[in-house]
Every structure is written in structure tokens, then in C-alpha cells.
Amino acid sequence: MNIVTFIIYKKEIQNLITSLYRNFYIHGTNLSAEESSVVREAMDHARSMTIGYVTLYSITGLSMILHPLTFKSTDLDQDDAFNHTEGPHRILPFKTWYPKWDTTKSPQYEIEYFVQATLTALEAWCVSCTDTFCVTLMIYAGCQFDLLGLALKNMNKNMKSDIGAHKKGTNASYPIQTLSLNNSTLPVIPEENEGKIRNNVSTSGRLKASDESTLQDKGWEDGYHVPPTVKSCMQVERETATYIKECIKHHQSVLVYVAEMNKCFSTLFFVLFMTASLLICLLGFQVIVKPPRGLMFVRVLLHWLCTVFELGFFCWYGSEVMHKSERVYQKAYDCAWQDLFSGAKQFIPVIIMRAQRPAAVRAGLFGNICLPTFGTLMKNAYSYLAILRQMHEGDGA
């Protein structure tokens, strides 16, 4: 099922990998120290999880391969629930039957054992790699929501630094045109002072109609020759609106990313959750009915742990995606939007309203992948186990 999923949705999965790099950057390719720390922490976490998960699956597969080699003839009755051939020492990792193929004889047994060992190793490697790939996508999706929350939380600080850098780079670059001070543009008003009459330039700010037309001809109204303070405010307002628009675009891209994940892996997750819950039930029933000994017990225990951790990892990081996507609206509300310009304030409710419906990774008919789903699956597995045990005890009586 894992291989078929990756074959069918090959192009979509490649798009997920490609868009993953773009979604790490919201406002350019320069990350702040805090954002770099979040990305580095997510990468280290994904690496540690991958190493541990693949190691667990490798040890489980190795125990399945080595179990027949450590099998003793006295343990034949204990291992009757598993597969064995007619010969007391001809035990295979898994029960198989082929027409006109006697695995109790050489070299048929050696060939069959080699084939099963190879397939077991390949299956452990395939399942562990595909599972860790899906879990890693969930970790990075949660990281992208964290980056969006940081961008919204530190919006005022980031905007001040951007404006400061902009001013340093464009100092004295505003093309301000000097107006000529002559009698045709500024009025001269006679003023009497201690009996003497002298001409003084009026500073009352009142200009004639001809003077206003002169200012208009100089290009004041088009904003090109606005004083530096006025133009600085206009620049801040435009850059703030652009900053918030980029956050909205990034939010939408991450939501589309989670939707594409559901399109590719929703059916796979459904089959995985269904088979995993049945495996937990059957492995527990096997331990209760005929407790294995030696390496056989290690094999069953490791197989059970792999199944539980498989469900646990998916549900844990699925919940992380939901919670981190939901926390975006809190970061947006705490970004000091009261101090923004009226035009920029209109964009904040868009983020808040959209983030109140959290993104979720789905598992088909099982619904959202989260910790409550994990609890429900474990409870159902225990219920199935109790029914099987009751039926077994009734048959024994």
C-alpha cells in the first residue's frame, strides 16, 4: 500500500517536496535568528525521530530473521501458533506453502529462508522510510505555522528594522524641489514697527490662488515632492500592508500544503490505522493465549511496539499541526494591531478568521489524525482483545 501510494501520487509528492523549501521563507530569504532557531529545531527533531524509528524497525526485522536460527526443538509446542514445517529444526520466519516445494529439504529450505529474510528486511526498510517521510512532512508543516506566528508576533519589530534599513539606504534620496521665493509666489505685507514701515514676508500660511497654482505646477500633489516626514509615513503604511499581505499568502500556501498532504496520504493513513489497530489486538491475544519465550518474545514485543509507535507518532504530530495552525490567530491578535494604520488593520481579521478553523491531517473515515483518535484506536483494540479472549475461554471450557 505504501509503495502504490508513492507511485500513484508521484507528481504530487514531488510538488510537496519542492514547495516545502519555499514555505520556509515569508519575507525574503533572510531569516532572523529566532526563525533560524525554529527551523533548526524542527530539522533536528525530524532527524532524531527518523533515526530512532528506522532503528526500531530494523531491530524488529532482524529479530524476525534470526528467530528461526535460535529456535529449539523443545520450543516447538510453544511456537505452534507461528509457522513451522514438519521437520523440528526447519523453522521459517513466516508460514508459507508452495505446491511441489518441500521446504524441509535442502536446498529448498535455504532458498526459502533467504527469500523470506530478504523480503522481511525490505519491508522493514520500506515501511520505516515511508512512515518517517510522512511524519517529517507533518513536522515541517507545523514548523511553517510556527514561522508564520513569529512573523505576525514580531511584525512591529521587523517593520521598524526594515524601515530603518530603508532610511539608511536611501538617506537624502528624496528629490525635494526648492521653491523660489519671489514676490510672485509669496506675498509681501507692509508692517509698522515703532513708526517705521518695512516689508516683511508673511508666514501666515495663506497663499493666493495664483500661489496655489504655482505649487501645483511644482508637483506637490502627486506625492513625488512630499516632505520627508509625510513620505516616511506613507512608506511605512505601504510596507506594513505589504508585510501583512505576504503573511496572508504564506498562510494560504501552508493550508494548501496540508490539503495536498491529505490528497496524497489520506487513503494510506486509513489503511494503516485500520491494520495497526487489528495488529495490536492480535499480537496481544497471542501473548495472552500462548506466551512466547526467548527471542520469540522479543520478536512479538518489538512488533507490538512498532505498531503502537507508528500510530502514536502520526497522531502526536497530527495534533501538533492542528494546535500550531490554531495558534496563528492568537499571534495575529497579539501583534499590536491597534497601532497599525487603518488600511493595514483590515487585513488582520482575515488571518484571525481563517486560523480559527485549524488545519488537520486526515485518515479517511477515521477523521483527523490527532491524540484523541489514538486514544479511540487503543480503546477499540482493547475491546477487540477482550472479545477474542472471552471467546477463546468459552471454547476452552
C-alpha positions as CSV (number, residue, x, y, z in Angstrom):
1,M,0.0,0.0,0.0
2,N,2.8,2.4,0.8
3,I,4.6,1.7,-2.5
4,V,1.4,2.0,-4.5
5,T,0.6,5.4,-2.9
6,F,4.0,6.8,-3.8
7,I,3.7,5.5,-7.3
8,I,0.2,6.9,-7.9
9,Y,0.9,10.3,-6.3
10,K,4.5,10.7,-7.5
11,K,4.0,14.1,-9.1
12,E,2.0,15.5,-6.1
13,I,4.6,14.2,-3.6
14,Q,7.4,15.9,-5.7
15,N,5.4,19.1,-5.5
16,L,5.2,18.8,-1.8
17,I,8.9,18.5,-1.5
18,T,9.5,21.4,-3.8
19,S,7.0,23.7,-2.1
20,L,8.5,22.8,1.3
21,Y,11.5,24.9,0.6
22,R,9.5,27.9,-0.5
23,N,7.3,27.9,2.6
24,F,10.2,28.4,4.9
25,Y,10.6,31.9,3.7
26,I,7.9,34.6,4.2
27,H,9.6,37.9,3.6
28,G,12.6,37.1,1.5
29,T,15.3,34.5,2.0
30,N,16.9,36.2,5.1
31,L,15.7,34.5,8.3
32,S,16.1,36.1,11.7
33,A,17.9,34.4,14.5
34,E,14.7,33.3,16.1
35,E,13.3,31.9,12.8
36,S,16.5,30.1,12.1
37,S,16.4,28.5,15.6
38,V,12.8,27.3,14.9
39,V,13.8,25.7,11.6
40,R,17.0,24.2,13.0
41,E,15.0,22.7,15.9
42,A,12.4,21.2,13.6
43,M,15.1,19.7,11.4
44,D,17.0,18.2,14.4
45,H,13.7,16.8,15.8
46,A,12.8,15.2,12.4
47,R,16.3,13.7,12.2
48,S,16.2,12.2,15.7
49,M,12.7,10.8,15.1
50,T,13.8,9.3,11.8
51,I,16.9,7.6,13.2
52,G,15.0,6.2,16.2
53,Y,12.1,5.0,14.1
54,V,14.2,3.3,11.4
55,T,16.4,1.7,14.1
56,L,13.4,0.2,15.9
57,Y,12.0,-1.2,12.6
58,S,15.5,-2.6,11.7
59,I,15.8,-4.4,15.0
60,T,12.3,-5.8,14.7
61,G,13.0,-7.1,11.2
62,L,16.3,-8.6,12.4
63,S,14.6,-10.4,15.3
64,M,12.1,-11.9,12.8
65,I,15.0,-13.1,10.6
66,L,17.1,-14.5,13.5
67,H,14.3,-16.2,15.3
68,P,14.3,-19.5,13.3
69,L,18.1,-19.8,13.9
70,T,17.7,-19.7,17.7
71,F,14.7,-21.9,17.7
72,K,15.0,-25.1,19.9
73,S,13.1,-28.3,19.3
74,T,11.7,-28.1,22.8
75,D,10.1,-24.9,21.9
76,L,8.1,-26.4,19.1
77,D,4.9,-26.6,21.1
78,Q,5.3,-23.1,22.4
79,D,5.8,-21.8,18.8
80,D,2.9,-23.7,17.4
81,A,0.9,-20.5,16.8
82,F,3.6,-19.5,14.4
83,N,4.9,-21.1,11.3
84,H,6.9,-24.2,11.3
85,T,7.5,-27.1,8.9
86,E,7.4,-30.8,9.5
87,G,11.0,-31.0,10.5
88,P,11.7,-29.9,14.1
89,H,14.6,-27.7,13.0
90,R,13.2,-26.4,9.8
91,I,11.6,-23.2,11.0
92,L,10.9,-20.3,8.7
93,P,10.3,-16.7,9.7
94,F,6.8,-16.8,8.3
95,K,4.3,-19.5,7.4
96,T,4.3,-20.3,3.7
97,W,3.2,-23.0,1.4
98,Y,4.0,-23.7,-2.3
99,P,2.9,-26.6,-4.5
100,K,5.7,-29.1,-5.2
101,W,8.1,-27.2,-3.0
102,D,9.3,-29.1,0.1
103,T,11.0,-26.6,2.5
104,T,12.1,-29.4,4.8
105,K,14.8,-30.4,2.4
106,S,17.9,-28.7,1.2
107,P,18.4,-26.5,-0.8
108,Q,14.7,-25.6,-0.8
109,Y,14.8,-24.6,2.8
110,E,17.9,-22.4,2.4
111,I,16.4,-20.7,-0.7
112,E,13.1,-20.1,1.1
113,Y,14.8,-18.8,4.2
114,F,16.9,-16.4,2.2
115,V,13.9,-15.1,0.2
116,Q,11.9,-14.5,3.4
117,A,14.8,-12.8,5.1
118,T,15.4,-10.5,2.2
119,L,11.7,-9.6,1.9
120,T,11.5,-9.0,5.7
121,A,14.4,-6.6,5.5
122,L,13.0,-4.8,2.5
123,E,9.6,-4.5,4.2
124,A,11.1,-3.1,7.4
125,W,13.1,-0.6,5.4
126,C,10.2,0.4,3.1
127,V,7.6,0.8,5.9
128,S,10.0,2.8,8.2
129,C,11.1,5.1,5.4
130,T,7.6,5.9,4.1
131,D,6.3,6.4,7.6
132,T,9.1,8.7,8.6
133,F,8.7,10.6,5.4
134,C,5.0,11.3,6.2
135,V,5.8,12.2,9.8
136,T,8.6,14.5,8.7
137,L,6.1,16.4,6.4
138,M,3.9,16.9,9.4
139,I,6.8,18.2,11.5
140,Y,7.7,20.7,8.8
141,A,4.1,21.8,8.3
142,G,3.9,22.6,12.0
143,C,7.3,24.5,11.7
144,Q,5.8,26.6,8.9
145,F,2.9,27.6,11.1
146,D,5.4,28.5,13.8
147,L,7.3,30.7,11.4
148,L,4.0,32.4,10.4
149,G,3.2,33.0,14.1
150,L,6.7,34.5,14.7
151,A,6.3,36.8,11.6
152,L,3.0,38.1,13.0
153,K,4.2,38.4,16.6
154,N,7.3,40.4,15.6
155,M,5.7,42.4,12.9
156,N,6.3,45.8,14.6
157,K,9.9,45.0,15.3
158,N,10.5,43.6,11.9
159,M,8.9,46.6,10.2
160,K,11.0,49.1,12.3
161,S,14.2,47.3,11.3
162,D,13.1,47.3,7.7
163,I,12.2,51.0,7.7
164,G,15.5,51.8,9.5
165,A,17.5,49.9,6.9
166,H,15.4,51.6,4.1
167,K,16.2,55.0,5.5
168,K,19.9,54.3,5.8
169,G,20.0,53.0,2.2
170,T,18.0,56.0,0.9
171,N,19.2,58.8,3.1
172,A,18.8,62.2,1.4
173,S,17.5,60.5,-1.7
174,Y,14.1,62.1,-1.8
175,P,14.0,64.6,-4.7
176,I,12.7,67.6,-2.9
177,Q,12.4,70.7,-5.2
178,T,13.1,74.1,-3.7
179,L,10.6,76.8,-4.4
180,S,11.8,80.2,-5.4
181,L,11.0,83.0,-3.0
182,N,9.9,86.0,-5.0
183,N,7.1,88.4,-5.0
184,S,5.1,86.4,-7.4
185,T,4.9,83.4,-5.1
186,L,4.9,84.8,-1.6
187,P,3.0,87.9,-0.6
188,V,4.9,90.9,0.9
189,I,2.8,92.7,3.6
190,P,3.7,96.2,4.9
191,E,4.3,96.2,8.7
192,E,4.5,99.2,11.0
193,N,7.1,99.0,13.8
194,E,7.9,102.0,16.0
195,G,6.7,104.4,13.5
196,K,8.7,102.8,10.7
197,I,7.1,100.9,7.8
198,R,9.0,97.9,6.4
199,N,8.2,95.0,4.2
200,N,8.0,91.5,5.8
201,V,7.4,88.1,4.3
202,S,4.2,86.6,5.6
203,T,4.4,83.3,7.5
204,S,0.7,83.0,8.0
205,G,0.5,80.2,5.5
206,R,-2.2,81.9,3.4
207,L,-1.5,81.8,-0.2
208,K,-3.3,83.4,-3.1
209,A,-5.0,81.3,-5.8
210,S,-2.1,82.1,-8.1
211,D,0.3,80.9,-5.5
212,E,-1.5,77.6,-5.0
213,S,-1.5,77.0,-8.7
214,T,2.3,77.6,-8.7
215,L,2.7,75.0,-6.0
216,Q,0.6,72.6,-8.0
217,D,2.7,73.2,-11.1
218,K,5.8,72.4,-9.0
219,G,4.4,68.8,-8.5
220,W,3.3,68.9,-4.8
221,E,0.1,67.0,-5.2
222,D,1.4,63.9,-7.0
223,G,3.3,62.8,-3.8
224,Y,6.7,63.0,-5.6
225,H,7.8,66.1,-3.7
226,V,6.1,65.4,-0.4
227,P,8.2,66.4,2.6
228,P,10.3,63.6,4.1
229,T,8.1,63.2,7.2
230,V,4.9,62.8,5.2
231,K,6.5,60.5,2.7
232,S,8.0,58.4,5.5
233,C,4.5,57.7,7.0
234,M,3.2,56.8,3.5
235,Q,6.2,54.5,3.0
236,V,5.6,52.8,6.4
237,E,1.9,52.3,5.6
238,R,2.6,50.7,2.3
239,E,5.3,48.4,3.6
240,T,3.1,47.4,6.6
241,A,0.3,46.5,4.2
242,T,2.7,44.5,2.0
243,Y,4.1,42.7,5.0
244,I,0.7,41.6,6.2
245,K,-0.3,40.5,2.6
246,E,2.8,38.3,2.5
247,C,1.8,36.7,5.8
248,I,-1.7,36.0,4.4
249,K,-0.2,34.5,1.2
250,H,2.1,32.3,3.3
251,H,-0.8,31.2,5.5
252,Q,-2.8,30.2,2.4
253,S,0.2,28.3,0.9
254,V,0.6,26.3,4.1
255,L,-3.1,25.4,4.2
256,V,-2.9,24.3,0.6
257,Y,0.2,22.3,1.6
258,V,-1.8,20.4,4.3
259,A,-4.6,19.9,1.8
260,E,-2.2,18.3,-0.7
261,M,-0.9,16.0,2.0
262,N,-4.4,14.8,2.7
263,K,-5.0,14.2,-1.0
264,C,-1.9,12.0,-1.3
265,F,-1.9,10.1,2.0
266,S,-5.5,10.1,3.4
267,T,-6.2,6.6,1.9
268,L,-2.8,5.3,3.1
269,F,-3.4,6.6,6.6
270,F,-6.8,5.0,6.7
271,V,-5.5,1.5,5.7
272,L,-2.6,2.0,8.1
273,F,-4.8,2.9,11.1
274,M,-7.2,0.0,10.4
275,T,-4.4,-2.7,10.1
276,A,-2.5,-1.3,13.0
277,S,-5.4,-1.5,15.4
278,L,-6.0,-5.1,14.3
279,L,-2.3,-5.9,14.8
280,I,-2.3,-4.5,18.3
281,C,-5.3,-6.7,19.1
282,L,-3.9,-9.9,17.6
283,L,-0.4,-9.6,19.0
284,G,-1.8,-9.0,22.4
285,F,-4.1,-12.0,22.0
286,Q,-1.1,-14.2,21.0
287,V,0.8,-13.2,24.2
288,I,-2.2,-13.9,26.4
289,V,-3.0,-17.3,24.8
290,K,0.5,-18.8,24.4
291,P,3.2,-16.6,25.9
292,P,6.3,-16.9,23.7
293,R,9.8,-17.5,25.1
294,G,13.3,-16.4,24.2
295,L,13.8,-14.4,21.0
296,M,10.2,-15.2,20.0
297,F,9.0,-13.0,22.9
298,V,11.4,-10.2,21.8
299,R,10.0,-10.5,18.3
300,V,6.4,-10.2,19.3
301,L,7.2,-7.4,21.8
302,L,9.1,-5.4,19.2
303,H,6.4,-5.9,16.6
304,W,3.8,-4.6,19.0
305,L,6.0,-1.6,19.9
306,C,6.4,-0.8,16.2
307,T,2.7,-0.8,15.7
308,V,1.9,1.3,18.7
309,F,4.7,3.8,17.9
310,E,3.5,4.0,14.3
311,L,0.1,5.1,15.5
312,G,1.5,7.3,18.2
313,F,3.9,9.2,16.0
314,F,1.2,10.0,13.4
315,C,-1.4,11.1,16.0
316,W,1.1,13.1,18.0
317,Y,2.4,15.2,15.1
318,G,-1.0,15.4,13.6
319,S,-2.1,17.1,16.8
320,E,0.9,19.4,16.6
321,V,-0.2,20.5,13.2
322,M,-3.7,21.3,14.4
323,H,-2.6,23.2,17.5
324,K,0.1,25.2,15.8
325,S,-2.3,26.2,13.0
326,E,-4.8,27.2,15.5
327,R,-2.3,29.3,17.5
328,V,-1.8,31.5,14.4
329,Y,-4.9,33.6,15.2
330,Q,-3.6,34.2,18.7
331,K,-0.3,35.5,17.3
332,A,-2.2,37.7,14.9
333,Y,-4.3,39.2,17.7
334,D,-1.2,39.8,19.8
335,C,0.7,41.7,17.1
336,A,-0.3,45.1,18.4
337,W,-2.7,45.7,15.6
338,Q,-4.2,48.7,17.4
339,D,-1.1,50.7,16.4
340,L,-1.4,49.9,12.7
341,F,-2.8,52.2,10.1
342,S,-6.4,51.8,9.2
343,G,-5.6,50.2,5.9
344,A,-3.4,47.5,7.5
345,K,-5.9,46.8,10.2
346,Q,-8.3,45.4,7.7
347,F,-6.1,42.5,6.9
348,I,-5.6,41.2,10.4
349,P,-9.2,39.9,10.7
350,V,-8.7,37.9,7.6
351,I,-5.9,35.9,9.3
352,I,-7.8,35.6,12.6
353,M,-11.0,34.3,11.0
354,R,-9.2,31.8,8.7
355,A,-6.9,30.5,11.5
356,Q,-9.9,29.7,13.8
357,R,-10.6,26.7,11.7
358,P,-7.4,24.7,12.2
359,A,-5.7,22.7,9.5
360,A,-5.7,18.9,10.1
361,V,-4.2,15.8,8.5
362,R,-7.0,13.2,7.9
363,A,-7.0,9.4,7.8
364,G,-10.1,8.8,5.6
365,L,-13.1,7.5,7.6
366,F,-11.1,7.7,10.8
367,G,-11.3,11.5,10.7
368,N,-8.5,13.8,11.8
369,I,-5.2,12.3,12.9
370,C,-4.7,13.5,16.5
371,L,-4.2,12.2,20.0
372,P,-8.0,11.7,20.7
373,T,-8.0,9.4,17.6
374,F,-5.1,7.5,19.0
375,G,-6.9,7.0,22.3
376,T,-10.0,5.8,20.5
377,L,-8.0,3.3,18.4
378,M,-6.3,1.9,21.5
379,K,-9.6,1.6,23.3
380,N,-11.1,-0.3,20.3
381,A,-8.1,-2.6,20.1
382,Y,-8.5,-3.4,23.8
383,S,-12.2,-4.1,23.3
384,Y,-11.5,-6.5,20.4
385,L,-8.8,-8.2,22.5
386,A,-11.3,-8.7,25.4
387,I,-13.9,-10.2,23.0
388,L,-11.3,-12.6,21.5
389,R,-10.1,-13.7,24.9
390,Q,-13.7,-14.3,26.1
391,M,-14.5,-16.3,23.0
392,H,-11.2,-18.3,23.5
393,E,-12.0,-19.1,27.1
394,G,-15.5,-20.1,26.2
395,D,-14.2,-22.5,23.6
396,G,-11.7,-24.0,26.1
397,A,-14.4,-24.6,28.6
